[in-house]
């Protein structure tokens, strides 16, 4: 086996130190196998690990156990229904947020799942907030349409 170890590398010391040039800890040698596993950007790897943990935690609150996309499927169904009824596309962002919160509530209340993030009450409050924001946006759009043009 070829030795890819650099003589100036901290790994040469044999101490249990973090090597800034390789990302490997302690007196290991860099072989072709370990070279491809060296994290070039430790911050990137840390971010990916955080996203993975966040996704797993949040997915439990928002999707059913049998369908990890159930919240998206529900949102899509409601959006198609709204568009089929002639709903203006400017309403869709509000509908998306509302259906996402509804899907979360369905999962938490239906399956008896303990929330991993915000409480069930927070979801009800978010839902109320989105509906009020939607109403405000609708009022503003109506006022713009009724305003005399210059």
Number of C-alpha atoms within 10 A of each C-alpha: 5 8 9 12 16 13 9 9 13 21 25 15 12 11 12 13 14 14 15 13 14 20 17 21 15 16 18 14 16 19 13 12 8 13 14 10 12 14 15 13 10 12 10 11 12 12 11 12 12 11 12 11 12 13 11 11 14 15 17 19 24 23 23 20 13 7 10 13 14 18 24 17 16 17 22 15 12 17 20 14 12 16 13 9 9 9 13 9 12 12 16 18 12 19 20 19 16 22 21 22 24 19 22 25 23 18 22 20 13 10 11 10 14 13 18 13 12 10 12 17 10 12 17 15 13 15 20 13 13 19 16 13 13 19 14 12 15 14 12 12 13 11 11 11 10 9 9 7 6 3
